[in-house]
Amino acid sequence: MTRNECIAAYHEYIDCLNRQDWAKLGNHVHESACHNGRPLGLTGYREMLVGDFRAIPDLRFNIAQLVAEPGHIAARLAFDCTPVGDLFGLPVNGRRVQFCEHVFYAFREGRIHTVHSLIDTQAIAALL
C-alpha cells in the first residue's frame, strides 16, 4: 500500500468504528488481526471494540495526529468521553474524561493486521 492508500484506508476504518458498523469491520481489519501481541483475529478484535463501546457509550475516535508510510500508520487518537464504570482499572463511573491513545498499525493485504496501542491512563487518573 502506498502512503496515501494507508491514510485513506485508516480514515475509512475510523469512520467505521465511529458508526459502529461491525458488519463492515472486516473490510478494514484483517481476519488474523493481532492487538498488543495477542492474536485476536477479526472476531476477537470486533468483540474488543464492542466491549469498548459498551463501557463508553459516547466513545468517538478522533485523529489528533497521523503519520504514514507505505504499509504503516502511527496515530495519536484523542478521546473526550464519559465511561459508565471502571476504565482501565480506574473508577470513572460516568465522569467526563479526556485522554489519548498512541497506536501503531501495520497493514496486510490492504487491511489492518498488527496493532500496538498505548493508552495514557495517567491522564485519566489525574482527572479523577
N, C-alpha and C positions, 0 to 999 in steps of 0.2 A: 504494500500500500504506500502511496505517496504521502507526503506530509499533509497536503490539502485533503486527500481522501480520509486520512485519520481524523482530521479536525471535523470534517462533515459527518463522519460516522459517529464521532463522540457526541456532537450536538444532537444527533438523532437519538442516540442512546439516552442522554439526559432527558430529552423530551419524552421518551418512552417511560422512563422512571417517574417523571412528574405527572404523567397521565395515568400511571399505574396500569399500563396496558400490558399485562402479563402474558397475554396470548401472543404478542409480538416481540417479547424479550429475546426469543431465540434468533431473531433477525440481527441482533446486536451482540449477543453473548454466545460464545462457542459452547457446544454440548459437553466439552470436557473442561470447563472453566475451573480455575483454582483461585482461591482467595486467601491471602496471607499464608501461603504454603499448604493450605488444605484443599484437596481435590473435591470440590462440591458438585461439579457437573452443573448443567443448566438447571436441573430440578432443585438441587440444593441451593444454588445461587438465587433462584426465584423465591424459595422459602425464606432465605435470609432477608431478602428485600421486603417481602410481605410482612415478616416479623418486625422489621424496622418501621413500616407504616402503621402497624398495629400499636407499637409503642409510642409513635409520634404521629398522630393523625394529621397534623398540619405540615408534615415533612415536605420540604421542597428543596431540590438540589439546585444550587446557584453557583455557576462557574465564576470564581473570583480571579483566577489566573490559569492560563493554559499554555503549555509548551509542547510542541510536537516535532517529531522527526519520523521518517518513514518507519511504520510499524509500531510506534510507541507514542504514548501521551503521558504527560505529567500535569496534574491539575491540583489546584487549591480550591476546594469547594467550601462555600460559606453557608452556614445554616443559622436560621433565626426561627425558633420553634418552641412548642410547649409540650414536651413529653408527658404522658399521663402518670407514669410511676417512676421507678428507678431507671436511670440511663447510665450505662457503663458502670454500674455499681454505685451510682450517686443518687440520693433521694431527691429527684427533681419535683415529682408529684404535681404536675400542672403548672409549674413556674416557667416563665419565658427564659430561654437560654440562647446564647449565641456562641458558636464555636466553629472551628474549621476542621476539615479533613484534608490530608495531603495524600494523593493517590497516584500511583504509577501503574500504567496499563501496557500490556503487550498484546498485539493482535495476532491471530492465527486464522488463516482462510477468511480474512475480511471481518472477523468478529473478535470481540474482547475475549482473551483467553486467560491471561495471567493478571491478577490484581494484587498490588501491595498497598495497603492502606494504613495510615496512622492518624488517629483522631486526637485532637487537642483536648483531652479530658481535664487538664489543669485549668483551662479557660472556664469550663463548666463549674468545676469546684470553686473557683474564685467568685463566680456569680452567686453561688449558694451561700 
